[in-house]
Amino acid sequence: MTVQERGKVFDRLVFRNETVRVDGNTYTVCEFYNCKLEFGGVALPIFRGCRLDNADWVFVDAAANMVSFLSYFFHEFGASGEQLVDQLFQQIRQKQVMPSDAPVLLAELSGTASGIATGSGDLTVSGAPGWQPGRNKK
């Protein structure tokens, strides 16, 4: 089953083995088990107190284009391309580039995420048990 709501509020729901398009939605105390979470870059989702267990993140549409652009720029423009991408991620780490809802999105997730794989023009971040924000920093 694919859940493709936009601008909806989901409260205390459990999603299992589903594909969920998260753009523009708010999830409060929801649980995602073995789900594929799709983000298309249309509008930021908000997650409050949610749990992700073995979730795969798939970047589609505009979000996949942005990741592909950054990868292309990094690999094709030599040192200046690497510097641009490195600076962007440094600014993100230092919270210099952050929409107003991003702290909720980043700080309140618990669950899994690691690795990157590509296929069908979409970019996927595959789940790995044991990941929790703030605990696995380098």
Rosetta constraint file for C-alpha pairs under 8 A:
AtomPair CA 1 CA 17 HARMONIC 7.96 0.50
AtomPair CA 1 CA 18 HARMONIC 5.36 0.50
AtomPair CA 1 CA 19 HARMONIC 6.36 0.50
AtomPair CA 2 CA 18 HARMONIC 5.90 0.50
AtomPair CA 2 CA 19 HARMONIC 4.60 0.50
AtomPair CA 2 CA 20 HARMONIC 5.63 0.50
AtomPair CA 2 CA 21 HARMONIC 7.54 0.50
AtomPair CA 3 CA 18 HARMONIC 7.45 0.50
AtomPair CA 3 CA 19 HARMONIC 6.28 0.50
AtomPair CA 3 CA 20 HARMONIC 4.67 0.50
AtomPair CA 3 CA 21 HARMONIC 6.08 0.50
AtomPair CA 4 CA 20 HARMONIC 6.19 0.50
AtomPair CA 4 CA 21 HARMONIC 4.93 0.50
AtomPair CA 4 CA 22 HARMONIC 7.40 0.50
AtomPair CA 5 CA 21 HARMONIC 7.03 0.50
AtomPair CA 5 CA 22 HARMONIC 7.66 0.50
AtomPair CA 5 CA 25 HARMONIC 7.36 0.50
AtomPair CA 6 CA 22 HARMONIC 7.47 0.50
AtomPair CA 6 CA 23 HARMONIC 6.25 0.50
AtomPair CA 6 CA 24 HARMONIC 5.49 0.50
AtomPair CA 6 CA 25 HARMONIC 5.71 0.50
AtomPair CA 7 CA 23 HARMONIC 7.63 0.50
AtomPair CA 7 CA 24 HARMONIC 4.83 0.50
AtomPair CA 7 CA 25 HARMONIC 4.65 0.50
AtomPair CA 7 CA 26 HARMONIC 7.29 0.50
AtomPair CA 8 CA 24 HARMONIC 7.40 0.50
AtomPair CA 8 CA 25 HARMONIC 4.95 0.50
AtomPair CA 8 CA 26 HARMONIC 6.33 0.50
AtomPair CA 9 CA 25 HARMONIC 5.92 0.50
AtomPair CA 9 CA 26 HARMONIC 4.74 0.50
AtomPair CA 9 CA 27 HARMONIC 6.05 0.50
AtomPair CA 9 CA 28 HARMONIC 7.77 0.50
AtomPair CA 10 CA 25 HARMONIC 7.61 0.50
AtomPair CA 10 CA 26 HARMONIC 6.08 0.50
AtomPair CA 10 CA 27 HARMONIC 4.80 0.50
AtomPair CA 10 CA 28 HARMONIC 6.24 0.50
AtomPair CA 10 CA 30 HARMONIC 7.32 0.50
AtomPair CA 11 CA 27 HARMONIC 5.96 0.50
AtomPair CA 11 CA 28 HARMONIC 4.79 0.50
AtomPair CA 11 CA 29 HARMONIC 6.19 0.50
AtomPair CA 11 CA 30 HARMONIC 6.22 0.50
AtomPair CA 12 CA 27 HARMONIC 7.92 0.50
AtomPair CA 12 CA 28 HARMONIC 6.11 0.50
AtomPair CA 12 CA 29 HARMONIC 4.87 0.50
AtomPair CA 12 CA 30 HARMONIC 4.61 0.50
AtomPair CA 12 CA 31 HARMONIC 7.49 0.50
AtomPair CA 13 CA 29 HARMONIC 7.37 0.50
AtomPair CA 13 CA 30 HARMONIC 4.79 0.50
AtomPair CA 13 CA 31 HARMONIC 6.39 0.50
AtomPair CA 14 CA 30 HARMONIC 5.74 0.50
AtomPair CA 14 CA 31 HARMONIC 4.69 0.50
AtomPair CA 14 CA 32 HARMONIC 6.06 0.50
AtomPair CA 14 CA 33 HARMONIC 7.76 0.50
AtomPair CA 15 CA 30 HARMONIC 7.70 0.50
AtomPair CA 15 CA 31 HARMONIC 6.04 0.50
AtomPair CA 15 CA 32 HARMONIC 4.78 0.50
AtomPair CA 15 CA 33 HARMONIC 6.15 0.50
AtomPair CA 15 CA 35 HARMONIC 7.09 0.50
AtomPair CA 16 CA 32 HARMONIC 6.07 0.50
AtomPair CA 16 CA 33 HARMONIC 4.80 0.50
AtomPair CA 16 CA 34 HARMONIC 5.97 0.50
AtomPair CA 16 CA 35 HARMONIC 6.06 0.50
AtomPair CA 17 CA 33 HARMONIC 6.40 0.50
AtomPair CA 17 CA 34 HARMONIC 4.96 0.50
AtomPair CA 17 CA 35 HARMONIC 4.85 0.50
AtomPair CA 17 CA 36 HARMONIC 7.61 0.50
AtomPair CA 18 CA 34 HARMONIC 7.34 0.50
AtomPair CA 18 CA 35 HARMONIC 4.90 0.50
AtomPair CA 18 CA 36 HARMONIC 6.27 0.50
AtomPair CA 19 CA 35 HARMONIC 5.74 0.50
AtomPair CA 19 CA 36 HARMONIC 4.57 0.50
AtomPair CA 19 CA 37 HARMONIC 5.90 0.50
AtomPair CA 19 CA 38 HARMONIC 7.11 0.50
AtomPair CA 20 CA 35 HARMONIC 7.23 0.50
AtomPair CA 20 CA 36 HARMONIC 6.22 0.50
AtomPair CA 20 CA 37 HARMONIC 4.98 0.50
AtomPair CA 20 CA 38 HARMONIC 5.98 0.50
AtomPair CA 21 CA 37 HARMONIC 5.96 0.50
AtomPair CA 21 CA 38 HARMONIC 4.56 0.50
AtomPair CA 21 CA 39 HARMONIC 6.06 0.50
AtomPair CA 21 CA 40 HARMONIC 7.82 0.50
AtomPair CA 22 CA 37 HARMONIC 6.56 0.50
AtomPair CA 22 CA 38 HARMONIC 6.02 0.50
AtomPair CA 22 CA 39 HARMONIC 5.75 0.50
AtomPair CA 22 CA 44 HARMONIC 7.99 0.50
AtomPair CA 22 CA 45 HARMONIC 5.72 0.50
AtomPair CA 23 CA 38 HARMONIC 7.79 0.50
AtomPair CA 23 CA 39 HARMONIC 5.68 0.50
AtomPair CA 23 CA 40 HARMONIC 6.43 0.50
AtomPair CA 23 CA 41 HARMONIC 6.82 0.50
AtomPair CA 23 CA 42 HARMONIC 5.89 0.50
AtomPair CA 23 CA 43 HARMONIC 5.06 0.50
AtomPair CA 23 CA 44 HARMONIC 5.69 0.50
AtomPair CA 23 CA 45 HARMONIC 5.23 0.50
AtomPair CA 24 CA 42 HARMONIC 7.11 0.50
AtomPair CA 24 CA 43 HARMONIC 4.52 0.50
AtomPair CA 24 CA 44 HARMONIC 5.17 0.50
AtomPair CA 24 CA 45 HARMONIC 4.69 0.50
AtomPair CA 24 CA 46 HARMONIC 7.49 0.50
AtomPair CA 25 CA 44 HARMONIC 7.57 0.50
AtomPair CA 25 CA 45 HARMONIC 4.92 0.50
AtomPair CA 25 CA 46 HARMONIC 6.35 0.50
AtomPair CA 26 CA 45 HARMONIC 5.81 0.50
AtomPair CA 26 CA 46 HARMONIC 4.62 0.50
AtomPair CA 26 CA 47 HARMONIC 6.02 0.50
AtomPair CA 26 CA 48 HARMONIC 7.85 0.50
AtomPair CA 27 CA 45 HARMONIC 7.82 0.50
AtomPair CA 27 CA 46 HARMONIC 6.10 0.50
AtomPair CA 27 CA 47 HARMONIC 4.84 0.50
AtomPair CA 27 CA 48 HARMONIC 6.17 0.50
AtomPair CA 27 CA 50 HARMONIC 7.10 0.50
AtomPair CA 28 CA 47 HARMONIC 6.04 0.50
AtomPair CA 28 CA 48 HARMONIC 4.70 0.50
AtomPair CA 28 CA 49 HARMONIC 6.05 0.50
AtomPair CA 28 CA 50 HARMONIC 6.26 0.50
AtomPair CA 29 CA 47 HARMONIC 7.89 0.50
AtomPair CA 29 CA 48 HARMONIC 6.02 0.50
AtomPair CA 29 CA 49 HARMONIC 4.70 0.50
AtomPair CA 29 CA 50 HARMONIC 4.57 0.50
AtomPair CA 29 CA 51 HARMONIC 7.41 0.50
AtomPair CA 30 CA 49 HARMONIC 7.29 0.50
AtomPair CA 30 CA 50 HARMONIC 4.83 0.50
AtomPair CA 30 CA 51 HARMONIC 6.48 0.50
AtomPair CA 31 CA 50 HARMONIC 5.71 0.50
AtomPair CA 31 CA 51 HARMONIC 4.77 0.50
AtomPair CA 31 CA 52 HARMONIC 6.11 0.50
AtomPair CA 31 CA 53 HARMONIC 7.81 0.50
AtomPair CA 32 CA 50 HARMONIC 7.90 0.50
AtomPair CA 32 CA 51 HARMONIC 6.19 0.50
AtomPair CA 32 CA 52 HARMONIC 4.91 0.50
AtomPair CA 32 CA 53 HARMONIC 6.05 0.50
AtomPair CA 32 CA 55 HARMONIC 6.89 0.50
AtomPair CA 33 CA 52 HARMONIC 6.35 0.50
AtomPair CA 33 CA 53 HARMONIC 4.89 0.50
AtomPair CA 33 CA 54 HARMONIC 6.13 0.50
AtomPair CA 33 CA 55 HARMONIC 6.46 0.50
AtomPair CA 34 CA 53 HARMONIC 6.37 0.50
AtomPair CA 34 CA 54 HARMONIC 5.04 0.50
AtomPair CA 34 CA 55 HARMONIC 5.23 0.50
AtomPair CA 34 CA 56 HARMONIC 7.57 0.50
AtomPair CA 35 CA 54 HARMONIC 7.16 0.50
AtomPair CA 35 CA 55 HARMONIC 4.95 0.50
AtomPair CA 35 CA 56 HARMONIC 6.32 0.50
AtomPair CA 36 CA 55 HARMONIC 5.82 0.50
AtomPair CA 36 CA 56 HARMONIC 4.72 0.50
AtomPair CA 36 CA 57 HARMONIC 5.94 0.50
AtomPair CA 36 CA 58 HARMONIC 6.82 0.50
AtomPair CA 37 CA 55 HARMONIC 6.88 0.50
AtomPair CA 37 CA 56 HARMONIC 5.98 0.50
AtomPair CA 37 CA 57 HARMONIC 4.83 0.50
AtomPair CA 37 CA 58 HARMONIC 5.99 0.50
AtomPair CA 38 CA 57 HARMONIC 5.92 0.50
AtomPair CA 38 CA 58 HARMONIC 4.67 0.50
AtomPair CA 38 CA 59 HARMONIC 5.86 0.50
AtomPair CA 38 CA 60 HARMONIC 6.70 0.50
AtomPair CA 39 CA 57 HARMONIC 7.43 0.50
AtomPair CA 39 CA 58 HARMONIC 6.26 0.50
AtomPair CA 39 CA 59 HARMONIC 5.06 0.50
AtomPair CA 39 CA 60 HARMONIC 6.07 0.50
AtomPair CA 39 CA 63 HARMONIC 6.69 0.50
AtomPair CA 40 CA 59 HARMONIC 5.86 0.50
AtomPair CA 40 CA 60 HARMONIC 4.69 0.50
AtomPair CA 40 CA 61 HARMONIC 5.08 0.50
AtomPair CA 40 CA 62 HARMONIC 5.60 0.50
AtomPair CA 40 CA 63 HARMONIC 4.93 0.50
AtomPair CA 40 CA 64 HARMONIC 7.14 0.50
AtomPair CA 41 CA 59 HARMONIC 7.94 0.50
AtomPair CA 41 CA 60 HARMONIC 7.70 0.50
AtomPair CA 41 CA 61 HARMONIC 7.16 0.50
AtomPair CA 41 CA 62 HARMONIC 5.29 0.50
AtomPair CA 41 CA 63 HARMONIC 4.50 0.50
AtomPair CA 42 CA 62 HARMONIC 7.34 0.50
AtomPair CA 44 CA 101 HARMONIC 7.44 0.50
AtomPair CA 44 CA 102 HARMONIC 7.87 0.50
AtomPair CA 45 CA 105 HARMONIC 7.18 0.50
AtomPair CA 46 CA 101 HARMONIC 6.70 0.50
AtomPair CA 46 CA 102 HARMONIC 7.73 0.50
AtomPair CA 46 CA 104 HARMONIC 6.42 0.50
AtomPair CA 46 CA 105 HARMONIC 5.29 0.50
AtomPair CA 47 CA 104 HARMONIC 6.35 0.50
AtomPair CA 47 CA 105 HARMONIC 5.15 0.50
AtomPair CA 47 CA 108 HARMONIC 6.65 0.50
AtomPair CA 47 CA 109 HARMONIC 6.65 0.50
AtomPair CA 48 CA 104 HARMONIC 6.39 0.50
AtomPair CA 48 CA 105 HARMONIC 7.21 0.50
AtomPair CA 48 CA 108 HARMONIC 5.58 0.50
AtomPair CA 48 CA 109 HARMONIC 7.16 0.50
AtomPair CA 49 CA 108 HARMONIC 5.29 0.50
AtomPair CA 49 CA 109 HARMONIC 6.38 0.50
AtomPair CA 49 CA 110 HARMONIC 7.77 0.50
AtomPair CA 50 CA 108 HARMONIC 6.79 0.50
AtomPair CA 50 CA 109 HARMONIC 5.55 0.50
AtomPair CA 50 CA 110 HARMONIC 6.51 0.50
AtomPair CA 51 CA 109 HARMONIC 6.14 0.50
AtomPair CA 51 CA 110 HARMONIC 4.92 0.50
AtomPair CA 51 CA 111 HARMONIC 5.51 0.50
AtomPair CA 52 CA 109 HARMONIC 7.08 0.50
AtomPair CA 52 CA 110 HARMONIC 5.84 0.50
AtomPair CA 52 CA 111 HARMONIC 4.14 0.50
AtomPair CA 52 CA 112 HARMONIC 5.92 0.50
AtomPair CA 53 CA 111 HARMONIC 5.01 0.50
AtomPair CA 53 CA 112 HARMONIC 5.66 0.50
AtomPair CA 53 CA 127 HARMONIC 7.41 0.50
AtomPair CA 53 CA 129 HARMONIC 6.78 0.50
AtomPair CA 54 CA 111 HARMONIC 7.25 0.50
AtomPair CA 54 CA 112 HARMONIC 5.60 0.50
AtomPair CA 54 CA 113 HARMONIC 7.46 0.50
AtomPair CA 54 CA 126 HARMONIC 7.63 0.50
AtomPair CA 54 CA 127 HARMONIC 4.46 0.50
AtomPair CA 54 CA 128 HARMONIC 5.81 0.50
AtomPair CA 54 CA 129 HARMONIC 6.01 0.50
AtomPair CA 55 CA 111 HARMONIC 7.93 0.50
AtomPair CA 55 CA 112 HARMONIC 6.33 0.50
AtomPair CA 55 CA 113 HARMONIC 6.96 0.50
AtomPair CA 55 CA 126 HARMONIC 6.60 0.50
AtomPair CA 55 CA 127 HARMONIC 4.80 0.50
AtomPair CA 55 CA 128 HARMONIC 7.93 0.50
AtomPair CA 56 CA 113 HARMONIC 7.19 0.50
AtomPair CA 56 CA 124 HARMONIC 6.45 0.50
AtomPair CA 56 CA 125 HARMONIC 5.43 0.50
AtomPair CA 56 CA 126 HARMONIC 4.28 0.50
AtomPair CA 56 CA 127 HARMONIC 5.10 0.50
AtomPair CA 57 CA 113 HARMONIC 7.91 0.50
AtomPair CA 57 CA 123 HARMONIC 7.95 0.50
AtomPair CA 57 CA 124 HARMONIC 5.25 0.50
AtomPair CA 57 CA 125 HARMONIC 4.67 0.50
AtomPair CA 57 CA 126 HARMONIC 6.26 0.50
AtomPair CA 57 CA 127 HARMONIC 7.76 0.50
AtomPair CA 58 CA 122 HARMONIC 6.40 0.50
AtomPair CA 58 CA 123 HARMONIC 5.34 0.50
AtomPair CA 58 CA 124 HARMONIC 4.10 0.50
AtomPair CA 58 CA 125 HARMONIC 6.20 0.50
AtomPair CA 59 CA 63 HARMONIC 5.34 0.50
AtomPair CA 59 CA 64 HARMONIC 4.76 0.50
AtomPair CA 59 CA 122 HARMONIC 5.68 0.50
AtomPair CA 59 CA 123 HARMONIC 4.97 0.50
AtomPair CA 59 CA 124 HARMONIC 6.19 0.50
AtomPair CA 60 CA 64 HARMONIC 4.63 0.50
AtomPair CA 60 CA 65 HARMONIC 7.57 0.50
AtomPair CA 60 CA 121 HARMONIC 7.63 0.50
AtomPair CA 60 CA 122 HARMONIC 5.09 0.50
AtomPair CA 60 CA 123 HARMONIC 6.84 0.50
AtomPair CA 61 CA 65 HARMONIC 6.31 0.50
AtomPair CA 61 CA 122 HARMONIC 7.66 0.50
AtomPair CA 62 CA 66 HARMONIC 6.22 0.50
AtomPair CA 63 CA 67 HARMONIC 6.41 0.50
AtomPair CA 64 CA 68 HARMONIC 6.04 0.50
AtomPair CA 64 CA 121 HARMONIC 7.38 0.50
AtomPair CA 64 CA 122 HARMONIC 5.77 0.50
AtomPair CA 64 CA 123 HARMONIC 5.99 0.50
AtomPair CA 65 CA 69 HARMONIC 5.99 0.50
AtomPair CA 66 CA 70 HARMONIC 6.25 0.50
AtomPair CA 67 CA 71 HARMONIC 6.20 0.50
AtomPair CA 67 CA 123 HARMONIC 7.90 0.50
AtomPair CA 68 CA 72 HARMONIC 6.02 0.50
AtomPair CA 69 CA 73 HARMONIC 6.01 0.50
AtomPair CA 70 CA 74 HARMONIC 5.98 0.50
AtomPair CA 70 CA 85 HARMONIC 6.58 0.50
AtomPair CA 71 CA 75 HARMONIC 6.20 0.50
AtomPair CA 72 CA 76 HARMONIC 5.78 0.50
AtomPair CA 73 CA 77 HARMONIC 5.63 0.50
AtomPair CA 73 CA 81 HARMONIC 5.17 0.50
AtomPair CA 73 CA 82 HARMONIC 7.47 0.50
AtomPair CA 73 CA 85 HARMONIC 7.76 0.50
AtomPair CA 74 CA 78 HARMONIC 7.02 0.50
AtomPair CA 74 CA 81 HARMONIC 4.48 0.50
AtomPair CA 74 CA 82 HARMONIC 4.61 0.50
AtomPair CA 74 CA 83 HARMONIC 7.93 0.50
AtomPair CA 74 CA 84 HARMONIC 7.63 0.50
AtomPair CA 74 CA 85 HARMONIC 6.23 0.50
AtomPair CA 75 CA 81 HARMONIC 6.92 0.50
AtomPair CA 75 CA 82 HARMONIC 7.17 0.50
AtomPair CA 76 CA 81 HARMONIC 7.01 0.50
AtomPair CA 77 CA 81 HARMONIC 4.54 0.50
AtomPair CA 77 CA 82 HARMONIC 7.35 0.50
AtomPair CA 78 CA 82 HARMONIC 6.36 0.50
AtomPair CA 79 CA 83 HARMONIC 5.99 0.50
AtomPair CA 80 CA 84 HARMONIC 6.17 0.50
AtomPair CA 81 CA 85 HARMONIC 6.38 0.50
AtomPair CA 82 CA 86 HARMONIC 5.96 0.50
AtomPair CA 83 CA 87 HARMONIC 5.92 0.50
AtomPair CA 84 CA 88 HARMONIC 6.20 0.50
AtomPair CA 85 CA 89 HARMONIC 6.31 0.50
AtomPair CA 86 CA 90 HARMONIC 6.07 0.50
AtomPair CA 87 CA 91 HARMONIC 6.10 0.50
AtomPair CA 88 CA 92 HARMONIC 6.31 0.50
AtomPair CA 89 CA 93 HARMONIC 6.13 0.50
AtomPair CA 90 CA 94 HARMONIC 6.19 0.50
AtomPair CA 91 CA 95 HARMONIC 6.06 0.50
AtomPair CA 91 CA 96 HARMONIC 4.98 0.50
AtomPair CA 91 CA 97 HARMONIC 5.79 0.50
AtomPair CA 92 CA 96 HARMONIC 5.84 0.50
AtomPair CA 92 CA 97 HARMONIC 5.10 0.50
AtomPair CA 92 CA 98 HARMONIC 6.75 0.50
AtomPair CA 98 CA 102 HARMONIC 6.04 0.50
AtomPair CA 98 CA 103 HARMONIC 7.85 0.50
AtomPair CA 101 CA 105 HARMONIC 6.53 0.50
AtomPair CA 102 CA 106 HARMONIC 5.96 0.50
AtomPair CA 103 CA 107 HARMONIC 5.55 0.50
AtomPair CA 103 CA 108 HARMONIC 7.96 0.50
AtomPair CA 104 CA 108 HARMONIC 5.74 0.50
AtomPair CA 105 CA 109 HARMONIC 6.66 0.50
AtomPair CA 106 CA 133 HARMONIC 7.35 0.50
AtomPair CA 107 CA 133 HARMONIC 6.76 0.50
AtomPair CA 109 CA 132 HARMONIC 7.53 0.50
AtomPair CA 109 CA 133 HARMONIC 6.85 0.50
AtomPair CA 110 CA 131 HARMONIC 7.44 0.50
AtomPair CA 110 CA 132 HARMONIC 5.17 0.50
AtomPair CA 110 CA 133 HARMONIC 6.46 0.50
AtomPair CA 111 CA 129 HARMONIC 7.05 0.50
AtomPair CA 111 CA 130 HARMONIC 6.64 0.50
AtomPair CA 111 CA 131 HARMONIC 5.56 0.50
AtomPair CA 111 CA 132 HARMONIC 5.50 0.50
AtomPair CA 112 CA 127 HARMONIC 4.96 0.50
AtomPair CA 112 CA 128 HARMONIC 5.14 0.50
AtomPair CA 112 CA 129 HARMONIC 5.32 0.50
AtomPair CA 112 CA 130 HARMONIC 6.06 0.50
AtomPair CA 112 CA 131 HARMONIC 4.48 0.50
AtomPair CA 112 CA 132 HARMONIC 6.52 0.50
AtomPair CA 113 CA 125 HARMONIC 6.55 0.50
AtomPair CA 113 CA 126 HARMONIC 5.90 0.50
AtomPair CA 113 CA 127 HARMONIC 4.22 0.50
AtomPair CA 113 CA 128 HARMONIC 5.43 0.50
AtomPair CA 113 CA 129 HARMONIC 7.69 0.50
AtomPair CA 113 CA 131 HARMONIC 6.10 0.50
AtomPair CA 114 CA 125 HARMONIC 6.10 0.50
AtomPair CA 114 CA 126 HARMONIC 5.65 0.50
AtomPair CA 114 CA 127 HARMONIC 5.65 0.50
AtomPair CA 114 CA 128 HARMONIC 5.85 0.50
AtomPair CA 114 CA 131 HARMONIC 7.83 0.50
AtomPair CA 115 CA 125 HARMONIC 5.55 0.50
AtomPair CA 115 CA 126 HARMONIC 5.70 0.50
AtomPair CA 115 CA 127 HARMONIC 7.67 0.50
AtomPair CA 116 CA 123 HARMONIC 7.13 0.50
AtomPair CA 116 CA 124 HARMONIC 5.70 0.50
AtomPair CA 116 CA 125 HARMONIC 4.65 0.50
AtomPair CA 116 CA 126 HARMONIC 6.43 0.50
AtomPair CA 117 CA 123 HARMONIC 6.20 0.50
AtomPair CA 117 CA 124 HARMONIC 5.27 0.50
AtomPair CA 117 CA 125 HARMONIC 6.48 0.50
AtomPair CA 117 CA 126 HARMONIC 7.45 0.50
AtomPair CA 118 CA 122 HARMONIC 6.07 0.50
AtomPair CA 118 CA 123 HARMONIC 4.74 0.50
AtomPair CA 118 CA 124 HARMONIC 5.96 0.50
AtomPair CA 119 CA 123 HARMONIC 6.60 0.50
AtomPair CA 119 CA 124 HARMONIC 7.86 0.50
AtomPair CA 131 CA 135 HARMONIC 7.63 0.50
AtomPair CA 131 CA 136 HARMONIC 6.78 0.50
AtomPair CA 132 CA 136 HARMONIC 6.64 0.50
AtomPair CA 133 CA 137 HARMONIC 7.95 0.50
